[in-house]
Structures are given as structure tokens and as C-alpha cells.
Amino acid sequence: MKKMLFVAVVSAALGGLATQAFADPQPNMKKALVSLEEAKNHLEKATADKGGHRVKAMALVADAIAEVKAGIEFDNKH
């Protein structure tokens, strides 16, 4: 009985480590990237009568997308 309990505990511990080791890295950065890409799509579909603010917002979102991608790439290398 003790041996079965020991095996169960060790298996659970190792299973937890395996789950952590294969977890998706940087989930928040990837979610931010998806949100920014959705924002970009919405801005592109919006009408152009915004006094230049829509165009500026599109440029800022494009910059933000580039920065998030650079951050993900940096973290993956370090």
C-alpha cells in the first residue's frame, strides 16, 4: 500500500513538472499581440473621417505590434 501511494505521489509530482515544462511561454504577450492585431483590423475597417487620428492610431498599433513581437523574440533568446 505504501509503495502504491509513493508511486502515485511521485507520478503526480512529475506530471506537474512536465505540464509546467511544456506550458505555452509568454501567454500574456501572445494575448496582447492577438488583441493588437484585432485592433489593427478594426481600425482598418473604420471610416476615414477622423481628422487623422485613425491613421495615427493605426501607426501606433503597428509600432506596438512590432514591439510585442520584439519582446517575445528577446525573451525566447534569453
Phi and psi in radians as a Rosetta constraint file:
Dihedral C 1 N 2 CA 2 C 2 CIRCULARHARMONIC -1.102 0.35
Dihedral N 2 CA 2 C 2 N 3 CIRCULARHARMONIC -0.664 0.35
Dihedral C 2 N 3 CA 3 C 3 CIRCULARHARMONIC -1.121 0.35
Dihedral N 3 CA 3 C 3 N 4 CIRCULARHARMONIC -0.711 0.35
Dihedral C 3 N 4 CA 4 C 4 CIRCULARHARMONIC -1.130 0.35
Dihedral N 4 CA 4 C 4 N 5 CIRCULARHARMONIC -0.709 0.35
Dihedral C 4 N 5 CA 5 C 5 CIRCULARHARMONIC -1.138 0.35
Dihedral N 5 CA 5 C 5 N 6 CIRCULARHARMONIC -0.761 0.35
Dihedral C 5 N 6 CA 6 C 6 CIRCULARHARMONIC -1.048 0.35
Dihedral N 6 CA 6 C 6 N 7 CIRCULARHARMONIC -0.803 0.35
Dihedral C 6 N 7 CA 7 C 7 CIRCULARHARMONIC -1.082 0.35
Dihedral N 7 CA 7 C 7 N 8 CIRCULARHARMONIC -0.726 0.35
Dihedral C 7 N 8 CA 8 C 8 CIRCULARHARMONIC -1.111 0.35
Dihedral N 8 CA 8 C 8 N 9 CIRCULARHARMONIC -0.755 0.35
Dihedral C 8 N 9 CA 9 C 9 CIRCULARHARMONIC -1.150 0.35
Dihedral N 9 CA 9 C 9 N 10 CIRCULARHARMONIC -0.796 0.35
Dihedral C 9 N 10 CA 10 C 10 CIRCULARHARMONIC -1.114 0.35
Dihedral N 10 CA 10 C 10 N 11 CIRCULARHARMONIC -0.737 0.35
Dihedral C 10 N 11 CA 11 C 11 CIRCULARHARMONIC -1.082 0.35
Dihedral N 11 CA 11 C 11 N 12 CIRCULARHARMONIC -0.738 0.35
Dihedral C 11 N 12 CA 12 C 12 CIRCULARHARMONIC -1.123 0.35
Dihedral N 12 CA 12 C 12 N 13 CIRCULARHARMONIC -0.730 0.35
Dihedral C 12 N 13 CA 13 C 13 CIRCULARHARMONIC -1.132 0.35
Dihedral N 13 CA 13 C 13 N 14 CIRCULARHARMONIC -0.794 0.35
Dihedral C 13 N 14 CA 14 C 14 CIRCULARHARMONIC -1.179 0.35
Dihedral N 14 CA 14 C 14 N 15 CIRCULARHARMONIC -0.631 0.35
Dihedral C 14 N 15 CA 15 C 15 CIRCULARHARMONIC -1.099 0.35
Dihedral N 15 CA 15 C 15 N 16 CIRCULARHARMONIC -0.688 0.35
Dihedral C 15 N 16 CA 16 C 16 CIRCULARHARMONIC -1.119 0.35
Dihedral N 16 CA 16 C 16 N 17 CIRCULARHARMONIC -0.706 0.35
Dihedral C 16 N 17 CA 17 C 17 CIRCULARHARMONIC -1.142 0.35
Dihedral N 17 CA 17 C 17 N 18 CIRCULARHARMONIC -0.711 0.35
Dihedral C 17 N 18 CA 18 C 18 CIRCULARHARMONIC -1.117 0.35
Dihedral N 18 CA 18 C 18 N 19 CIRCULARHARMONIC -0.681 0.35
Dihedral C 18 N 19 CA 19 C 19 CIRCULARHARMONIC -1.121 0.35
Dihedral N 19 CA 19 C 19 N 20 CIRCULARHARMONIC -0.733 0.35
Dihedral C 19 N 20 CA 20 C 20 CIRCULARHARMONIC -1.180 0.35
Dihedral N 20 CA 20 C 20 N 21 CIRCULARHARMONIC -0.654 0.35
Dihedral C 20 N 21 CA 21 C 21 CIRCULARHARMONIC -1.171 0.35
Dihedral N 21 CA 21 C 21 N 22 CIRCULARHARMONIC -0.527 0.35
Dihedral C 21 N 22 CA 22 C 22 CIRCULARHARMONIC -1.836 0.35
Dihedral N 22 CA 22 C 22 N 23 CIRCULARHARMONIC 0.207 0.35
Dihedral C 22 N 23 CA 23 C 23 CIRCULARHARMONIC -1.163 0.35
Dihedral N 23 CA 23 C 23 N 24 CIRCULARHARMONIC 2.619 0.35
Dihedral C 23 N 24 CA 24 C 24 CIRCULARHARMONIC -1.102 0.35
Dihedral N 24 CA 24 C 24 N 25 CIRCULARHARMONIC 2.086 0.35
Dihedral C 24 N 25 CA 25 C 25 CIRCULARHARMONIC -1.261 0.35
Dihedral N 25 CA 25 C 25 N 26 CIRCULARHARMONIC 2.496 0.35
Dihedral C 25 N 26 CA 26 C 26 CIRCULARHARMONIC 1.016 0.35
Dihedral N 26 CA 26 C 26 N 27 CIRCULARHARMONIC 0.877 0.35
Dihedral C 26 N 27 CA 27 C 27 CIRCULARHARMONIC -1.090 0.35
Dihedral N 27 CA 27 C 27 N 28 CIRCULARHARMONIC -0.591 0.35
Dihedral C 27 N 28 CA 28 C 28 CIRCULARHARMONIC -1.237 0.35
Dihedral N 28 CA 28 C 28 N 29 CIRCULARHARMONIC -0.673 0.35
Dihedral C 28 N 29 CA 29 C 29 CIRCULARHARMONIC -1.144 0.35
Dihedral N 29 CA 29 C 29 N 30 CIRCULARHARMONIC -0.692 0.35
Dihedral C 29 N 30 CA 30 C 30 CIRCULARHARMONIC -1.189 0.35
Dihedral N 30 CA 30 C 30 N 31 CIRCULARHARMONIC -0.647 0.35
Dihedral C 30 N 31 CA 31 C 31 CIRCULARHARMONIC -1.159 0.35
Dihedral N 31 CA 31 C 31 N 32 CIRCULARHARMONIC -0.684 0.35
Dihedral C 31 N 32 CA 32 C 32 CIRCULARHARMONIC -1.098 0.35
Dihedral N 32 CA 32 C 32 N 33 CIRCULARHARMONIC -0.711 0.35
Dihedral C 32 N 33 CA 33 C 33 CIRCULARHARMONIC -1.091 0.35
Dihedral N 33 CA 33 C 33 N 34 CIRCULARHARMONIC -0.761 0.35
Dihedral C 33 N 34 CA 34 C 34 CIRCULARHARMONIC -1.079 0.35
Dihedral N 34 CA 34 C 34 N 35 CIRCULARHARMONIC -0.774 0.35
Dihedral C 34 N 35 CA 35 C 35 CIRCULARHARMONIC -1.094 0.35
Dihedral N 35 CA 35 C 35 N 36 CIRCULARHARMONIC -0.735 0.35
Dihedral C 35 N 36 CA 36 C 36 CIRCULARHARMONIC -1.135 0.35
Dihedral N 36 CA 36 C 36 N 37 CIRCULARHARMONIC -0.700 0.35
Dihedral C 36 N 37 CA 37 C 37 CIRCULARHARMONIC -1.154 0.35
Dihedral N 37 CA 37 C 37 N 38 CIRCULARHARMONIC -0.626 0.35
Dihedral C 37 N 38 CA 38 C 38 CIRCULARHARMONIC -1.159 0.35
Dihedral N 38 CA 38 C 38 N 39 CIRCULARHARMONIC -0.727 0.35
Dihedral C 38 N 39 CA 39 C 39 CIRCULARHARMONIC -1.063 0.35
Dihedral N 39 CA 39 C 39 N 40 CIRCULARHARMONIC -0.737 0.35
Dihedral C 39 N 40 CA 40 C 40 CIRCULARHARMONIC -1.028 0.35
Dihedral N 40 CA 40 C 40 N 41 CIRCULARHARMONIC -0.791 0.35
Dihedral C 40 N 41 CA 41 C 41 CIRCULARHARMONIC -1.082 0.35
Dihedral N 41 CA 41 C 41 N 42 CIRCULARHARMONIC -0.724 0.35
Dihedral C 41 N 42 CA 42 C 42 CIRCULARHARMONIC -1.134 0.35
Dihedral N 42 CA 42 C 42 N 43 CIRCULARHARMONIC -0.744 0.35
Dihedral C 42 N 43 CA 43 C 43 CIRCULARHARMONIC -1.115 0.35
Dihedral N 43 CA 43 C 43 N 44 CIRCULARHARMONIC -0.676 0.35
Dihedral C 43 N 44 CA 44 C 44 CIRCULARHARMONIC -1.131 0.35
Dihedral N 44 CA 44 C 44 N 45 CIRCULARHARMONIC -0.550 0.35
Dihedral C 44 N 45 CA 45 C 45 CIRCULARHARMONIC -1.482 0.35
Dihedral N 45 CA 45 C 45 N 46 CIRCULARHARMONIC -0.273 0.35
Dihedral C 45 N 46 CA 46 C 46 CIRCULARHARMONIC -1.215 0.35
Dihedral N 46 CA 46 C 46 N 47 CIRCULARHARMONIC 2.692 0.35
Dihedral C 46 N 47 CA 47 C 47 CIRCULARHARMONIC -1.179 0.35
Dihedral N 47 CA 47 C 47 N 48 CIRCULARHARMONIC 2.704 0.35
Dihedral C 47 N 48 CA 48 C 48 CIRCULARHARMONIC -1.508 0.35
Dihedral N 48 CA 48 C 48 N 49 CIRCULARHARMONIC 0.046 0.35
Dihedral C 48 N 49 CA 49 C 49 CIRCULARHARMONIC -1.533 0.35
Dihedral N 49 CA 49 C 49 N 50 CIRCULARHARMONIC 1.072 0.35
Dihedral C 49 N 50 CA 50 C 50 CIRCULARHARMONIC -2.131 0.35
Dihedral N 50 CA 50 C 50 N 51 CIRCULARHARMONIC 0.304 0.35
Dihedral C 50 N 51 CA 51 C 51 CIRCULARHARMONIC 1.143 0.35
Dihedral N 51 CA 51 C 51 N 52 CIRCULARHARMONIC 0.492 0.35
Dihedral C 51 N 52 CA 52 C 52 CIRCULARHARMONIC 1.549 0.35
Dihedral N 52 CA 52 C 52 N 53 CIRCULARHARMONIC -0.176 0.35
Dihedral C 52 N 53 CA 53 C 53 CIRCULARHARMONIC -1.233 0.35
Dihedral N 53 CA 53 C 53 N 54 CIRCULARHARMONIC -0.621 0.35
Dihedral C 53 N 54 CA 54 C 54 CIRCULARHARMONIC -1.103 0.35
Dihedral N 54 CA 54 C 54 N 55 CIRCULARHARMONIC -0.776 0.35
Dihedral C 54 N 55 CA 55 C 55 CIRCULARHARMONIC -1.114 0.35
Dihedral N 55 CA 55 C 55 N 56 CIRCULARHARMONIC -0.750 0.35
Dihedral C 55 N 56 CA 56 C 56 CIRCULARHARMONIC -1.130 0.35
Dihedral N 56 CA 56 C 56 N 57 CIRCULARHARMONIC -0.715 0.35
Dihedral C 56 N 57 CA 57 C 57 CIRCULARHARMONIC -1.085 0.35
Dihedral N 57 CA 57 C 57 N 58 CIRCULARHARMONIC -0.693 0.35
Dihedral C 57 N 58 CA 58 C 58 CIRCULARHARMONIC -1.101 0.35
Dihedral N 58 CA 58 C 58 N 59 CIRCULARHARMONIC -0.700 0.35
Dihedral C 58 N 59 CA 59 C 59 CIRCULARHARMONIC -1.170 0.35
Dihedral N 59 CA 59 C 59 N 60 CIRCULARHARMONIC -0.716 0.35
Dihedral C 59 N 60 CA 60 C 60 CIRCULARHARMONIC -1.160 0.35
Dihedral N 60 CA 60 C 60 N 61 CIRCULARHARMONIC -0.683 0.35
Dihedral C 60 N 61 CA 61 C 61 CIRCULARHARMONIC -1.145 0.35
Dihedral N 61 CA 61 C 61 N 62 CIRCULARHARMONIC -0.715 0.35
Dihedral C 61 N 62 CA 62 C 62 CIRCULARHARMONIC -1.066 0.35
Dihedral N 62 CA 62 C 62 N 63 CIRCULARHARMONIC -0.720 0.35
Dihedral C 62 N 63 CA 63 C 63 CIRCULARHARMONIC -1.101 0.35
Dihedral N 63 CA 63 C 63 N 64 CIRCULARHARMONIC -0.732 0.35
Dihedral C 63 N 64 CA 64 C 64 CIRCULARHARMONIC -1.119 0.35
Dihedral N 64 CA 64 C 64 N 65 CIRCULARHARMONIC -0.710 0.35
Dihedral C 64 N 65 CA 65 C 65 CIRCULARHARMONIC -1.050 0.35
Dihedral N 65 CA 65 C 65 N 66 CIRCULARHARMONIC -0.791 0.35
Dihedral C 65 N 66 CA 66 C 66 CIRCULARHARMONIC -1.089 0.35
Dihedral N 66 CA 66 C 66 N 67 CIRCULARHARMONIC -0.698 0.35
Dihedral C 66 N 67 CA 67 C 67 CIRCULARHARMONIC -1.188 0.35
Dihedral N 67 CA 67 C 67 N 68 CIRCULARHARMONIC -0.715 0.35
Dihedral C 67 N 68 CA 68 C 68 CIRCULARHARMONIC -1.115 0.35
Dihedral N 68 CA 68 C 68 N 69 CIRCULARHARMONIC -0.769 0.35
Dihedral C 68 N 69 CA 69 C 69 CIRCULARHARMONIC -1.069 0.35
Dihedral N 69 CA 69 C 69 N 70 CIRCULARHARMONIC -0.730 0.35
Dihedral C 69 N 70 CA 70 C 70 CIRCULARHARMONIC -1.124 0.35
Dihedral N 70 CA 70 C 70 N 71 CIRCULARHARMONIC -0.677 0.35
Dihedral C 70 N 71 CA 71 C 71 CIRCULARHARMONIC -1.130 0.35
Dihedral N 71 CA 71 C 71 N 72 CIRCULARHARMONIC -0.743 0.35
Dihedral C 71 N 72 CA 72 C 72 CIRCULARHARMONIC -1.091 0.35
Dihedral N 72 CA 72 C 72 N 73 CIRCULARHARMONIC -0.797 0.35
Dihedral C 72 N 73 CA 73 C 73 CIRCULARHARMONIC -1.098 0.35
Dihedral N 73 CA 73 C 73 N 74 CIRCULARHARMONIC -0.742 0.35
Dihedral C 73 N 74 CA 74 C 74 CIRCULARHARMONIC -1.062 0.35
Dihedral N 74 CA 74 C 74 N 75 CIRCULARHARMONIC -0.823 0.35
Dihedral C 74 N 75 CA 75 C 75 CIRCULARHARMONIC -1.139 0.35
Dihedral N 75 CA 75 C 75 N 76 CIRCULARHARMONIC -0.611 0.35
Dihedral C 75 N 76 CA 76 C 76 CIRCULARHARMONIC -1.156 0.35
Dihedral N 76 CA 76 C 76 N 77 CIRCULARHARMONIC -0.469 0.35
Dihedral C 76 N 77 CA 77 C 77 CIRCULARHARMONIC -1.589 0.35
Dihedral N 77 CA 77 C 77 N 78 CIRCULARHARMONIC -0.268 0.35
